[in-house]
Amino acid sequence: MDEDDEAERRVLVIGAGAAGLAAARRLREHGIPVTVLEARDRVGGRILTAYDLAPFPVELGAEFIHGDRVITWELVRRFGLRVFEDPSQYRRFFALDSRLLSANAPEELPAGGLWAALVAAEEEWVAARRPDTTLAEALRWWVERHGLAADERWWRLWQTLAAIGWSADLEELGVYGTDEETYEGDGERNFRVADGYSRVVERLVDQGLDLRLGHPVERIHWSKWGVVAVAAGETFEAACAVVTLPLGVLQAGTVEFDPPLPASLRQAIDGLRPGRAFRVALRFRGEIWPEEVGCIFTAEPRGVWERPGLGYGSRLPLFTVLVGGGDAERLSSLGADRAIREVVAGLSAALGRDLSGEVVEARVIDWTHDPLARGAYSFTPVGSAGLRARLSEPVCDVLFFAGEATSTIRPGTVHGALESGYRAADAVLQRFVAAGSSLT
Ligand SMILES: Cc1cc2nc3c(=O)[nH]c(=O)nc-3n(C[C@H](O)[C@H](O)[C@H](O)COP(=O)(O)OP(=O)(O)OC[C@H]3O[C@@H](n4cnc5c(N)ncnc54)[C@H](O)[C@@H]3O)c2cc1C
């Protein structure tokens, strides 16, 4: 390829998370020159594994491969990474009124379980063609329709499941948008990447990739002739760009598009919502919970405690808690020390023992206020059905949007982000083919 040809075919990829690196990899496999511009000094974005907290990897961002039929497995196999099924999913407990209730206690929970009830409420609301509303209202209607005596404890747990599943509260979630992305064909089991999730994305960086870390993109000039991005005082020209900026970053407007993005795309960006998540990893002085417990969902705050060492056969008392939705926002506002005290108080109440003096080390990751994430995973409020599809449409055949928020059926996941990167790369390749370029 001569220099002119190279300039005509170069593609910029903005962001080196799962979506950006998947796109870069696919493009390079077809002989397309790629430059990846990443603001952080690492790849992975919302995948972040800590290797210094314990003798095993501890996930501070994405934690599980959800399902045994998702695209992440292709990479895991290709890169020879080790994966194991997460044992905690079979030892789930709910903390309610100072006692632990096994998730397999059918007499105290709705038939089929709490999660199934949420999905049923949403599906029945849509099937009845009722106007879009919040998941909270649909659930109230569903409970009444089935003549259930949903006690107040169920409601608290439904809120916790929403906070973890969607990083939002039931009152914030729209039924139709949520229904669009309720896809159950991927399998229900959760898996951990034994080598750490970060390795999946790190291995996507192939030798020779022009990867510029520490390059926050400030401006993207675009026209039908191509794109020019400005980052770290340098300019980068290309035929087109794959933009994988997180939804919260697009909403904040910290990256300027010149000219501004078309109104319909802007509506899609503003109509979706970035969820909120607050994660703390804590090492305790000694054992804190009974051996049969794998993980605990708490209602105050709305979160889930995990013991990541479980699948590695380690008894190190290292735990993580993921808090989502409005409670994550509230913890953020408290500052790290008070937030840690609050999550430990919540677990103390659940276990019926005071753990306040037992914490040896803690690390906080506030995804909501991380300036390069500005949220956990995106969710769909009332009236936002169809917006993800709109967000994934190319603009003028030069801007190709990817990232979890653009995934129509698997948003908020690593596999959805990977797929979106491949989808955007394929659209770029089609554009080159249509313009008469030959691909390898
Ligand atoms: C706490 C938490 C738990 C999760 N748990 C799971 C889970 O168990 N399983 C699962 O499948 N998914 C999970 N997810 C979701 C998953 O992490 C994301 O859906 C996925 O990683 C998003 O990938 P992405 O490429 O779309 O975005 P990102 O990973 O956010 O990548 C975007 C990149 O753009 C960069 N960037 C931002 N601004 C600029 C700029 N101006 N210039 C250049 N670069 C910029 C960012 O630094 C980032 O690297 C979780 C997420 C969180 C936060």
The ligand as a MOL file (V3000), in Angstrom:
LIG
                    3D

  0  0  0     0  0            999 V3000
M  V30 BEGIN CTAB
M  V30 COUNTS 53 58 0 0 0
M  V30 BEGIN ATOM
M  V30 1 C -18.8310 -1.9620 37.9670 0
M  V30 2 C -19.1270 -2.6090 36.6540 0
M  V30 3 C -19.4220 -3.9600 36.6150 0
M  V30 4 C -19.6790 -4.5780 35.3920 0
M  V30 5 N -19.9010 -5.9240 35.3550 0
M  V30 6 C -20.0090 -6.5570 34.1710 0
M  V30 7 C -20.0450 -7.9680 34.1070 0
M  V30 8 O -19.9830 -8.6570 35.1450 0
M  V30 9 N -20.1420 -8.5630 32.8840 0
M  V30 10 C -20.2100 -7.8290 31.7220 0
M  V30 11 O -20.2970 -8.4180 30.6280 0
M  V30 12 N -20.1480 -6.4700 31.7580 0
M  V30 13 C -20.0470 -5.8270 32.9450 0
M  V30 14 N -19.9380 -4.4670 32.9930 0
M  V30 15 C -20.1160 -3.6980 31.7500 0
M  V30 16 C -18.8620 -3.6980 30.8800 0
M  V30 17 O -17.7460 -3.3740 31.6660 0
M  V30 18 C -19.0220 -2.6490 29.7860 0
M  V30 19 O -20.2560 -2.8350 29.1030 0
M  V30 20 C -17.9150 -2.7090 28.7280 0
M  V30 21 O -16.6490 -2.9160 29.3180 0
M  V30 22 C -17.9500 -1.4000 27.9450 0
M  V30 23 O -16.9720 -1.4220 26.9270 0
M  V30 24 P -16.9050 -0.1930 25.9160 0
M  V30 25 O -15.7760 -0.4440 25.0080 0
M  V30 26 O -18.2510 0.0520 25.3440 0
M  V30 27 O -16.6250 1.0790 26.8430 0
M  V30 28 P -15.3440 1.4190 27.7450 0
M  V30 29 O -14.7740 0.1770 28.3130 0
M  V30 30 O -15.7550 2.4720 28.6880 0
M  V30 31 O -14.2980 1.9920 26.6820 0
M  V30 32 C -14.3420 3.3260 26.2410 0
M  V30 33 C -12.9190 3.8680 26.2590 0
M  V30 34 O -12.9540 5.2390 25.8260 0
M  V30 35 C -11.9730 5.9360 26.5810 0
M  V30 36 N -12.2330 7.3680 26.5030 0
M  V30 37 C -13.1310 8.1030 27.1920 0
M  V30 38 N -13.0490 9.3900 26.8230 0
M  V30 39 C -12.0790 9.4700 25.8840 0
M  V30 40 C -11.5310 10.5280 25.1110 0
M  V30 41 N -11.9690 11.7850 25.2170 0
M  V30 42 N -10.5390 10.2380 24.2330 0
M  V30 43 C -10.0620 8.9660 24.0960 0
M  V30 44 N -10.5380 7.9400 24.8140 0
M  V30 45 C -11.5490 8.1820 25.6830 0
M  V30 46 C -12.1110 5.3460 27.9610 0
M  V30 47 O -10.9730 5.6040 28.7510 0
M  V30 48 C -12.2990 3.8620 27.6570 0
M  V30 49 O -11.0680 3.1720 27.6350 0
M  V30 50 C -19.6640 -3.8230 34.1920 0
M  V30 51 C -19.3610 -2.4570 34.2430 0
M  V30 52 C -19.0930 -1.8540 35.4580 0
M  V30 53 C -18.7510 -0.3960 35.4810 0
M  V30 END ATOM
M  V30 BEGIN BOND
M  V30 1 1 1 2
M  V30 2 1 2 3
M  V30 3 2 2 52
M  V30 4 2 3 4
M  V30 5 1 4 5
M  V30 6 1 4 50
M  V30 7 2 5 6
M  V30 8 1 6 7
M  V30 9 1 6 13
M  V30 10 2 7 8
M  V30 11 1 7 9
M  V30 12 1 9 10
M  V30 13 2 10 11
M  V30 14 1 10 12
M  V30 15 2 12 13
M  V30 16 1 13 14
M  V30 17 1 14 15
M  V30 18 1 14 50
M  V30 19 1 15 16
M  V30 20 1 16 17
M  V30 21 1 16 18
M  V30 22 1 18 19
M  V30 23 1 18 20
M  V30 24 1 20 21
M  V30 25 1 20 22
M  V30 26 1 22 23
M  V30 27 1 23 24
M  V30 28 2 24 25
M  V30 29 1 24 26
M  V30 30 1 24 27
M  V30 31 1 27 28
M  V30 32 2 28 29
M  V30 33 1 28 30
M  V30 34 1 28 31
M  V30 35 1 31 32
M  V30 36 1 32 33
M  V30 37 1 33 34
M  V30 38 1 33 48
M  V30 39 1 34 35
M  V30 40 1 35 36
M  V30 41 1 35 46
M  V30 42 1 36 37
M  V30 43 1 36 45
M  V30 44 2 37 38
M  V30 45 1 38 39
M  V30 46 1 39 40
M  V30 47 2 39 45
M  V30 48 1 40 41
M  V30 49 2 40 42
M  V30 50 1 42 43
M  V30 51 2 43 44
M  V30 52 1 44 45
M  V30 53 1 46 47
M  V30 54 1 46 48
M  V30 55 1 48 49
M  V30 56 2 50 51
M  V30 57 1 51 52
M  V30 58 1 52 53
M  V30 END BOND
M  V30 END CTAB
M  END
